[in-house]
Amino acid sequence: MEGSAAEPAATFGDPFDRAFSGVALRADGAGYHTFRVREVLESSPATDAGIREGDIITAIDGAPASALTLSVINEMFEKPAAYTLTIQRASETLTIVLKPRRMI
């Protein structure tokens, strides 16, 4: 088939420098701006931070999560930095520090 050969993306040769948070989110609610934890991987930065399935992230570093998109949050969590998350868990509001890390 003509033209079907896959070409590498422009970033193909760049070093792989992503961090891993161990948290999978789902966007819910009006405008998909409610970010609920749908999965937490064992032995990950998310479990180290105490994040649980069902938690709702309401703020990141003091900024309302509702002003962000799921893809922006996922990109943030691929950087090896510390993030202060405000979490709603049932009737509790918690402050948790998530520190994604590079995985080798």
C-alpha positions as CSV (number, residue, x, y, z in Angstrom):
1,M,0.0,0.0,0.0
2,E,1.4,3.3,-1.0
3,G,2.0,5.9,1.6
4,S,1.3,3.5,4.5
5,A,4.9,3.2,5.8
6,A,5.1,4.7,9.2
7,E,7.6,7.4,9.8
8,P,9.0,8.2,13.2
9,A,7.6,11.2,15.0
10,A,9.8,14.4,15.1
11,T,10.7,13.6,18.7
12,F,11.6,10.0,18.1
13,G,15.3,10.5,18.7
14,D,14.9,12.7,21.8
15,P,15.9,11.1,25.1
16,F,13.0,9.5,27.0
17,D,12.7,11.7,30.1
18,R,9.3,11.1,31.6
19,A,8.4,10.6,35.1
20,F,5.8,8.2,36.4
21,S,3.1,9.1,38.9
22,G,1.2,5.7,39.2
23,V,-2.2,7.4,39.1
24,A,-4.8,7.1,36.3
25,L,-7.4,9.8,36.3
26,R,-10.9,10.1,34.7
27,A,-12.5,13.4,33.8
28,D,-16.1,13.6,34.9
29,G,-18.8,16.2,35.5
30,A,-19.8,19.4,33.7
31,G,-17.3,20.2,31.1
32,Y,-15.2,17.2,32.2
33,H,-13.4,19.3,34.8
34,T,-13.8,16.9,37.8
35,F,-10.7,14.7,38.1
36,R,-11.3,11.4,39.8
37,V,-8.7,8.8,40.5
38,R,-9.7,5.7,38.7
39,E,-6.6,3.6,39.4
40,V,-3.5,3.7,41.6
41,L,-0.7,1.3,40.8
42,E,1.0,-0.5,43.6
43,S,4.5,0.6,44.7
44,S,4.2,3.9,42.8
45,P,4.6,7.6,43.8
46,A,0.8,7.7,44.1
47,T,0.7,4.9,46.7
48,D,3.6,6.5,48.5
49,A,1.6,9.7,48.7
50,G,-1.5,7.9,50.0
51,I,-3.7,8.6,47.0
52,R,-6.7,6.2,46.7
53,E,-9.1,5.1,44.0
54,G,-12.1,7.4,44.0
55,D,-10.2,10.5,45.3
56,I,-11.1,13.7,43.5
57,I,-8.2,16.2,42.8
58,T,-9.7,19.7,43.4
59,A,-6.4,21.7,43.2
60,I,-2.8,21.3,42.2
61,D,-0.2,23.6,43.8
62,G,-3.1,25.9,44.9
63,A,-4.6,26.3,41.5
64,P,-8.2,24.9,40.9
65,A,-8.0,21.7,39.0
66,S,-11.3,22.7,37.3
67,A,-9.2,25.3,35.3
68,L,-7.1,22.5,33.8
69,T,-7.7,19.7,31.4
70,L,-7.0,16.0,31.8
71,S,-4.2,16.1,29.2
72,V,-2.6,19.1,31.0
73,I,-2.7,17.2,34.3
74,N,-1.3,14.0,32.7
75,E,1.6,16.0,31.2
76,M,2.3,17.7,34.5
77,F,2.5,14.3,36.2
78,E,5.1,13.1,33.6
79,K,7.6,15.7,35.0
80,P,9.8,14.7,38.0
81,A,8.5,17.5,40.3
82,A,6.6,17.6,43.6
83,Y,2.9,18.6,43.3
84,T,0.8,19.6,46.3
85,L,-2.7,18.2,45.6
86,T,-5.9,19.1,47.3
87,I,-7.9,15.9,47.4
88,Q,-11.6,15.4,48.3
89,R,-12.1,12.0,49.8
90,A,-15.7,11.5,50.9
91,S,-16.4,14.3,53.4
92,E,-12.6,15.0,54.0
93,T,-10.3,17.5,52.3
94,L,-6.7,16.3,52.3
95,T,-3.4,17.9,51.2
96,I,-1.1,15.3,49.6
97,V,2.3,15.8,48.0
98,L,2.8,13.7,44.8
99,K,6.3,13.3,43.6
100,P,6.4,11.6,40.2
101,R,9.8,10.0,39.5
102,R,11.7,8.7,36.5
103,M,11.4,5.0,36.0
104,I,14.4,3.2,34.5
